[in-house]
């Protein structure tokens, strides 16, 4: 597999230390070091393959670490905190990413045998061991960077193969369930989408449970199993991440932003912000902007 990884590293070597588009739909790459504030975000469903170095992802109280021997699958939108680490040789972190399209997964499932049973109490994110077959599909996908005229015809086939290899893996059930309307994971995803797009509104768990067609107790259980967070914790993380983005963009002061993202108390907002990010809002934004300026001069 080392030969495949070396070719992938060469193909992805033009990546920058931010999300770098490849020209291939839903496929991006990144090369470290990556600013810390960019790694604290709401992540879209994805398959993430590390080519060099390693990465940790923390969601709720769960932290996963993965490297070129493994790949990361996230089947739902999740607020997470990441950290990237260079290789032991000192070479920078390098990774490629495929954003998941549930509709495409659903069409692929229609051509596959239906698996026996499901795993409804497991997480919506996990790490699995990489295989030569999965790497081979990624190699052919990234070769299209150098053959852009072939992208419209060949990229869909290679994307299907990458998804197929993930579906065959130990966590393929996550992709199956998110693309199958009546599964618990798909139902929880509906509630997650509502929270993500209405984070500033008051949250009524009873209404979310009704949306997911689950009892309140079952909804709580499934939501925590999938996201490692309670619904209220999930909403709070979304609010804090959005507030941080607004502060960095200079869209207002801490008080106005606190009310804008749904807090009723600026004091509570400041306290929870400092607990999550390590500094009060204004000091955190000042630190980030200073770091950005220093990187720009480097």
C-alpha positions as CSV (number, residue, x, y, z in Angstrom):
1,X,0.0,0.0,0.0
2,X,3.0,2.3,0.4
3,X,3.4,2.6,-3.3
4,X,-0.3,3.7,-3.6
5,X,0.2,6.2,-0.8
6,X,3.3,7.7,-2.4
7,X,1.4,8.3,-5.6
8,X,-1.5,9.9,-3.7
9,X,1.0,12.1,-1.8
10,X,2.5,13.3,-5.1
11,X,-0.9,14.0,-6.7
12,X,-2.1,15.9,-3.6
13,X,1.2,17.8,-3.1
14,X,-0.2,21.1,-4.5
15,X,-2.7,21.4,-1.6
16,X,-2.6,24.5,0.7
17,X,-3.1,24.8,4.4
18,X,-6.9,25.3,3.9
19,X,-9.5,23.4,2.0
20,X,-8.1,23.2,-1.5
21,X,-10.5,22.2,-4.3
22,X,-9.3,19.7,-6.8
23,X,-11.7,20.4,-9.7
24,X,-13.3,17.0,-9.0
25,X,-16.8,17.4,-7.5
26,X,-16.9,16.9,-3.7
27,X,-13.2,16.1,-3.6
28,X,-10.8,18.4,-1.7
29,X,-7.4,18.2,-0.2
30,X,-5.4,20.0,2.5
31,X,-1.8,20.2,3.7
32,X,-0.7,21.3,7.1
33,X,-0.1,23.1,9.4
34,X,-3.8,24.2,9.5
35,X,-4.8,27.1,11.8
36,X,-6.5,25.8,14.9
37,X,-9.7,27.9,14.4
38,X,-10.3,26.3,11.0
39,X,-10.4,22.8,12.6
40,X,-13.1,23.7,15.1
41,X,-16.2,23.7,12.9
42,X,-19.4,21.9,11.9
43,X,-18.2,19.2,9.6
44,X,-20.3,17.9,6.7
45,X,-20.7,14.2,6.2
46,X,-17.4,12.9,4.6
47,X,-14.8,10.3,4.1
48,X,-11.4,11.6,5.1
49,X,-8.2,9.8,4.1
50,X,-4.9,10.8,5.7
51,X,-1.9,10.6,3.3
52,X,0.8,11.8,5.7
53,X,0.9,12.7,9.4
54,X,-2.1,12.1,11.6
55,X,-5.3,13.8,12.9
56,X,-7.4,13.8,16.0
57,X,-11.1,14.6,15.9
58,X,-13.1,15.3,19.1
59,X,-16.9,15.2,19.1
60,X,-18.5,15.5,22.5
61,X,-16.5,13.4,24.9
62,X,-15.1,11.1,22.2
63,X,-11.7,11.6,20.5
64,X,-10.5,9.5,17.6
65,X,-7.0,9.5,16.1
66,X,-6.2,8.3,12.6
67,X,-3.3,8.2,10.2
68,X,-2.4,6.7,6.7
69,X,-3.3,3.2,8.0
70,X,-6.9,4.3,8.6
71,X,-9.7,6.5,7.2
72,X,-12.4,8.5,8.9
73,X,-16.1,8.3,8.2
74,X,-18.6,10.9,9.4
75,X,-22.1,10.3,8.2
76,X,-23.9,13.3,9.7
77,X,-23.2,17.0,10.3
78,X,-21.3,17.3,13.5
79,X,-19.6,20.1,15.5
80,X,-16.1,18.9,16.1
81,X,-12.7,20.0,17.1
82,X,-9.7,18.7,15.1
83,X,-6.0,18.8,15.4
84,X,-3.4,17.8,12.7
85,X,0.1,16.5,13.4
86,X,3.0,16.2,11.0
87,X,4.7,12.9,10.1
88,X,7.4,11.5,12.3
89,X,9.8,12.6,9.6
90,X,8.7,16.2,10.0
91,X,6.9,16.3,6.7
92,X,3.6,18.2,6.8
93,X,0.2,16.7,7.3
94,X,-1.6,15.8,4.1
95,X,-5.1,14.5,3.5
96,X,-7.9,14.2,0.9
97,X,-11.6,14.4,1.6
98,X,-14.8,13.2,-0.1
99,X,-18.0,15.0,0.9
100,X,-20.8,12.5,1.1
101,X,-23.9,12.8,-1.1
102,X,-26.7,10.7,0.5
103,X,-28.6,10.6,-2.8
104,X,-25.6,9.0,-4.5
105,X,-25.2,6.5,-1.7
106,X,-28.9,5.6,-2.1
107,X,-28.5,4.9,-5.9
108,X,-25.5,2.8,-5.1
109,X,-27.4,0.8,-2.5
110,X,-30.1,0.0,-5.0
111,X,-27.5,-2.1,-6.9
112,X,-26.2,-3.9,-3.9
113,X,-27.6,-6.8,-1.9
114,X,-29.5,-5.7,1.2
115,X,-27.5,-6.5,4.3
116,X,-29.0,-8.5,7.2
117,X,-29.8,-6.4,10.2
118,X,-28.4,-2.9,11.2
119,X,-26.5,-1.1,13.9
120,X,-28.8,1.6,15.2
121,X,-27.1,2.4,18.5
122,X,-23.6,3.0,17.2
123,X,-21.9,6.3,16.4
124,X,-22.3,8.6,13.4
125,X,-18.5,8.8,13.1
126,X,-15.7,6.3,13.3
127,X,-12.3,5.1,12.0
128,X,-11.6,2.0,10.0
129,X,-8.5,0.4,8.6
130,X,-7.6,1.4,5.0
131,X,-7.5,-1.3,2.3
132,X,-5.5,-1.6,-0.9
133,X,-8.8,-1.6,-2.8
134,X,-9.9,1.7,-1.3
135,X,-6.5,3.3,-1.9
136,X,-6.6,2.1,-5.5
137,X,-9.9,3.8,-6.1
138,X,-8.5,7.0,-4.6
139,X,-5.4,6.8,-6.8
140,X,-7.6,6.7,-9.9
141,X,-9.7,9.5,-8.6
142,X,-6.8,11.9,-7.9
143,X,-5.1,11.1,-11.2
144,X,-8.0,13.1,-12.7
145,X,-6.4,16.3,-11.2
146,X,-3.8,15.9,-14.0
147,X,-6.5,14.9,-16.6
148,X,-9.3,17.4,-16.0
149,X,-11.0,16.6,-19.4
150,X,-11.8,13.2,-18.0
151,X,-13.5,14.4,-14.8
152,X,-17.1,14.6,-16.1
153,X,-17.0,11.0,-17.4
154,X,-14.8,9.2,-15.0
155,X,-15.1,10.9,-11.6
156,X,-18.7,9.6,-11.0
157,X,-17.5,6.0,-11.5
158,X,-14.5,6.5,-9.2
159,X,-16.7,8.2,-6.6
160,X,-19.1,5.2,-6.7
161,X,-16.2,2.8,-6.2
162,X,-14.8,4.8,-3.2
163,X,-18.3,4.7,-1.6
164,X,-18.7,1.0,-2.5
165,X,-15.4,0.2,-0.7
166,X,-16.5,2.1,2.3
167,X,-19.9,0.4,2.3
168,X,-18.0,-2.9,2.3
169,X,-16.0,-1.9,5.3
170,X,-16.8,-2.2,9.0
171,X,-18.6,1.1,9.2
172,X,-20.5,0.9,5.9
173,X,-23.7,0.6,7.9
174,X,-23.4,4.4,8.6
175,X,-23.6,5.2,4.9
176,X,-26.4,2.7,4.4
177,X,-28.5,4.1,7.2
178,X,-28.1,7.7,6.3
179,X,-29.3,7.0,2.8
180,X,-32.3,4.8,4.0
181,X,-35.2,7.0,5.1
182,X,-36.7,4.9,7.9
183,X,-33.5,4.1,9.9
184,X,-32.9,5.7,13.2
185,X,-29.8,7.4,11.9
186,X,-31.7,9.0,9.0
187,X,-34.4,10.2,11.4
188,X,-31.8,11.7,13.8
189,X,-30.3,13.4,10.7
190,X,-33.6,15.2,10.1
191,X,-33.5,16.7,13.6
192,X,-29.8,17.6,13.2
193,X,-30.6,19.5,10.0
194,X,-33.3,21.4,11.8
195,X,-31.0,22.4,14.7
196,X,-28.2,23.3,12.3
197,X,-30.4,25.7,10.3
198,X,-32.4,27.0,13.3
199,X,-29.7,27.1,16.0
200,X,-30.8,30.6,17.2
201,X,-34.3,29.4,18.0
202,X,-35.5,27.9,21.3
203,X,-35.1,24.1,21.1
204,X,-38.0,21.8,22.1
205,X,-36.8,18.2,22.4
206,X,-40.4,17.0,22.2
207,X,-40.8,18.6,18.8
208,X,-37.5,17.1,17.5
209,X,-38.5,13.7,18.8
210,X,-41.9,14.0,16.9
211,X,-40.0,15.1,13.8
212,X,-37.8,11.9,14.1
213,X,-40.9,9.8,14.8
214,X,-39.4,8.6,18.1
215,X,-40.4,8.8,21.7
216,X,-38.6,11.5,23.7
217,X,-36.5,8.9,25.6
218,X,-35.6,7.0,22.4
219,X,-34.7,10.2,20.6
220,X,-32.4,11.2,23.4
221,X,-30.8,7.8,23.4
222,X,-30.3,7.7,19.6
223,X,-29.1,11.3,19.4
224,X,-26.4,10.8,22.1
225,X,-25.3,7.5,20.5
226,X,-24.9,9.1,17.1
227,X,-23.4,12.5,18.0
228,X,-21.8,11.9,21.4
229,X,-23.8,15.0,22.4
230,X,-27.3,15.7,23.8
231,X,-29.6,17.8,21.6
232,X,-29.0,20.8,23.8
233,X,-25.2,20.3,23.8
234,X,-25.3,20.0,20.0
235,X,-27.2,23.3,19.7
236,X,-24.8,25.0,22.1
237,X,-21.8,23.9,20.0
238,X,-23.4,25.2,16.8
239,X,-24.1,28.5,18.5
240,X,-20.6,28.9,19.8
241,X,-18.9,28.0,16.5
242,X,-21.2,30.4,14.6
243,X,-20.4,33.1,17.2
244,X,-16.7,32.6,16.8
245,X,-17.0,32.9,13.0
246,X,-18.9,36.2,13.4
247,X,-16.4,37.6,15.9
248,X,-13.5,36.8,13.6
249,X,-15.3,38.4,10.6
250,X,-15.9,41.6,12.7
251,X,-19.7,41.2,12.4
252,X,-20.4,42.8,15.8
253,X,-19.2,42.8,19.4
254,X,-19.6,39.8,21.8
255,X,-22.9,41.0,23.3
256,X,-24.7,41.6,20.0
257,X,-23.4,38.3,18.6
258,X,-24.4,36.5,21.7
259,X,-28.0,37.6,21.3
260,X,-27.8,37.0,17.5
261,X,-26.9,33.3,17.9
262,X,-29.7,32.7,20.4
263,X,-28.3,33.4,23.9
264,X,-30.5,35.3,26.3
265,X,-27.6,36.3,28.6
266,X,-24.3,37.8,27.4
267,X,-22.7,36.6,30.6
268,X,-23.7,33.0,30.1
269,X,-22.5,33.2,26.5
270,X,-19.1,34.6,27.6
271,X,-18.8,31.9,30.2
272,X,-19.7,29.0,27.9
273,X,-17.5,30.4,25.1
274,X,-14.5,30.5,27.4
275,X,-15.2,27.0,28.6
276,X,-15.3,25.7,25.1
277,X,-12.5,27.7,23.4
278,X,-10.3,28.5,26.3
279,X,-10.5,32.3,26.2
280,X,-13.3,34.8,26.5
281,X,-14.8,35.9,23.1
282,X,-13.0,39.1,22.5
283,X,-9.6,37.8,23.6
284,X,-10.0,34.7,21.5
285,X,-10.9,36.6,18.4
286,X,-7.9,39.0,18.9
287,X,-5.6,36.0,19.3
288,X,-6.9,34.3,16.1
289,X,-6.6,37.5,14.0
290,X,-3.1,38.1,15.3
291,X,-2.1,34.5,14.4
292,X,-3.6,35.0,10.9
293,X,-1.6,38.2,10.4
294,X,1.6,36.5,11.5
295,X,1.0,33.6,9.1
296,X,0.4,36.1,6.3
297,X,3.8,37.8,7.0
298,X,5.6,34.4,7.2
